[in-house]
């Protein structure tokens, strides 16, 4: 495949991701005055959409270079974001700090994703809301294709399937709304459960689902 064809496919994928993250934010329906913790900044795609909607955002990633690249992509909104070095497994904020948080297409890059989700739940207020997005089967198929065409090797699929993400969120929050899009799935989890129930390690009390 020619370079121009690959570039076109990447542009099309990016346009789809932007549309579907936008739809996921509509599903989350965060309050206008919320300060949102954006975990695992990555490319900054979700961060940019949050800023464009006028939210106050603290966005963190363990990779300093990723933060710099994300800041460059924010353009005129760069001075509106607070970017911090942050390990998703050891978030530097106190319990019950944030009313809203996002974790966008990052679970497949995170080791011990259940531990990272535990940390995000910890810093959410009892009535806080978490938006999680992750590639679905079609999204992972497309990413694998792109990686092969670009000579990057196998695209990571992560340690937690979409079924396991769903089960984790339902075990940790009282309310979970989910929606499937063309290449991602989104979950909006709210009202975290008491540390329980949550004190049981994820997966110890649940029968594994197929796949």
Secondary structure, 3 states (H helix, E strand, C coil): CCHHHHHHHHHHHHHHHHHHHHHHHHHHCCCCCCEEEEECCCCCHHHHHHHHCCCEEEEEECCHHHHHHHHHHCHHHHHHEEEEECECCECCCCCCCEEEEEEECCHHHCCCHHHHHHHHHHHEEEEEEEEEEEECHHHHHHHHHHHHHCCCCCCCCCCCCHHHHHHHHHHHEEEEEEEECCCEEEEEEEEECCCCCCCCCCCCCCCCCCC
